Amino acid sequence: MAYSSPRSVPLPTAVRIGLIGSGWMGAFHAESIVRRVPGAVLSAIADPNIEFAEALAASLGTALVTASSDDVLADPSIDAVIIASPARFHADLITQAAVAGKDIFCEKPAGQDLAELEAALAEVEAAGVHFQIGFNRRYAADFQAAKHDLAAGVVGRPQLLRSLTRDPGTGTIAHAAHVPAWTIFLETLIHDFDTLNWFNEGAEPVEVHAVADALVEPDLRDEGFLDTAVVTVRYSNGAIGVAEANFSALYGYDVRGEVFGSKGMVQAGRATETAARRYTAEGLGADTPRLNVELFRQAYTDELADFTAQVRSRRDGTPSPSNVFSLTPGAADARRALACALACIESVQQGRPIKVPHDETAQPIRVYSEL
Ligand SMILES: NC(=O)c1ccc[n+]([C@@H]2O[C@H](COP(=O)([O-])OP(=O)(O)OC[C@H]3O[C@@H](n4cnc5c(N)ncnc54)[C@H](O)[C@@H]3O)[C@@H](O)[C@H]2O)c1
C-alpha cells in the first residue's frame, strides 16, 4: 500500500497581521494568532518598549519587531492590525491604520471620548476598512447560546437585563495607584454595557444612573480610584438593565449575563473552571477561573478567528462568514458602549441619572413591539 497524492487545491494566502502593543492583552492575542487561529500569520510587532516586542517575538518564534507602529502601518504586505496599546492611544491608531488601508481589530475602549472616537470611525468609514472592537464576551459559548435564544424569541420581550464583572483579586489592589481614573467604566463595565446592548438588540440605551465607590481600596477614593460600581440602564424599549463590577473577587474571575423577559429567562456565565465537582467531608467544591485568559481563552481566540475570516473575505472576495444572529462587534457597538461608560462618569460626578447621547447617524431605533 503506497500513499497517494492528494489533488492539489490552491490554499488561500494567510491574512498577515501586525500587532500594535505587546503587553498583557497584546501578547495573548499574538499567541492566539500564532498558535490557535488558522489562516492568520503574525508578521510584525510594534511596541515603544521594544524589549517587550522582542521577548514576545522570540517566545513565539516569529514576527519582525519595531518600536514604531508607523513601520507596521507603512508595510504594504500587512493586511490588518490588532491594536492593544493603552486606551489613550486607540483613537489615533485607528485613524492612522484606516488611512493606511489596514483592517482593524481594536481593544476596548476604541476612544476616550465620543468626539475622538467619532472622528476615528469616520476615517474607518471613509477608508472602507473592516473594524472590529474587542468585545470578546460575545464569542463565549454560553453568551452565544443566550443570544441565540434571545434572537429566537424564547425569552420574549426583555424586561430586566443584568451583566456583571468581578475581576479576580486578593483583597488589595497593588497597582491601584497607577490605574487611570474611571477605568471601572471605560475599560471594565464597557464590556457589560456591550453585553446589555447586544442582548437587548434593537433598543438603544437612553439613560444611565451610576453609583461607584472605592470599597476595596478606600484610601484611594480621594485620588479618584473607584473599584466598585453599580449602574442602571434605561432602554428605548422600556427594558431596565443593571451592570455591576468589582475589582477584587477572592474566588476568581466572575462574569455573568442574564435577560428576564415576558416568556422566561436566560442566563450566561461559567462559574467553574471545568465541570468537575469535588465532594469531600467539607462539602462540595470546584475550581474557578482565575484569569481572563482562562475564562475567555476560547472567546479571545474565536473573536480573532472571526476577524481573520472577515478580513480574508473582503480581501479575496470570498463569502463572509454568516451567523443566525448578529455577532461581530463593530463601530456602532464601540460607540454605543463608550457612550454608556462616559454617561456613567458624568452620573457619578453629578449624583444623578444622565441621558446617553445617541449616534445621530445610526439607523432608526426599532423597538421590540415592532419586531
Ligand atoms: N478584552 C479584554 O478582556 C481585555 C483585557 C485586558 C486588557 N484589555 C485592553 O487591552 C488594552 C491593553 O491593555 P493591557 O492590559 O495589555 O496593557 P499593558 O500595559 O499590559 O500593555 C500595553 C502595551 O502597549 C505598549 N504601548 C504603549 N504605547 C504604545 C503605542 N503608542 N503604540 C504601541 N504600543 C504601545 C506598552 O509598552 C505595553 O507593552 C487596553 O485597551 C485594555 O483595556 C482588554
The ligand as a Gaussian input file, in Angstrom:
#p B3LYP/6-31G(d) Opt

LIG

0 1
 N      -10.806000      42.397000      26.164000
 C      -10.317000      42.171000      27.375000
 O      -10.819000      41.344000      28.114000
 C       -9.096000      42.947000      27.830000
 C       -8.340000      42.503000      28.917000
 C       -7.206000      43.254000      29.284000
 C       -6.877000      44.405000      28.587000
 N       -7.667000      44.803000      27.545000
 C       -7.377000      46.052000      26.815000
 O       -6.174000      45.916000      26.090000
 C       -5.501000      47.161000      26.039000
 C       -4.091000      46.972000      26.586000
 O       -4.187000      46.550000      27.915000
 P       -3.017000      45.692000      28.585000
 O       -3.559000      45.184000      29.869000
 O       -2.454000      44.721000      27.606000
 O       -1.944000      46.846000      28.877000
 P       -0.366000      46.695000      29.049000
 O        0.065000      47.918000      29.760000
 O       -0.031000      45.367000      29.629000
 O        0.196000      46.715000      27.562000
 C        0.183000      47.853000      26.756000
 C        1.387000      47.774000      25.821000
 O        1.283000      48.811000      24.845000
 C        2.553000      49.399000      24.689000
 N        2.395000      50.755000      24.148000
 C        2.347000      51.928000      24.810000
 N        2.156000      52.935000      23.912000
 C        2.080000      52.371000      22.697000
 C        1.902000      52.887000      21.385000
 N        1.724000      54.185000      21.167000
 N        1.900000      52.023000      20.355000
 C        2.067000      50.715000      20.569000
 N        2.209000      50.159000      21.798000
 C        2.227000      50.985000      22.844000
 C        3.184000      49.353000      26.070000
 O        4.583000      49.459000      26.009000
 C        2.720000      47.968000      26.541000
 O        3.609000      46.958000      26.148000
 C       -6.341000      48.148000      26.870000
 O       -7.154000      48.888000      26.000000
 C       -7.191000      47.241000      27.744000
 O       -8.444000      47.802000      28.088000
 C       -8.732000      44.085000      27.149000

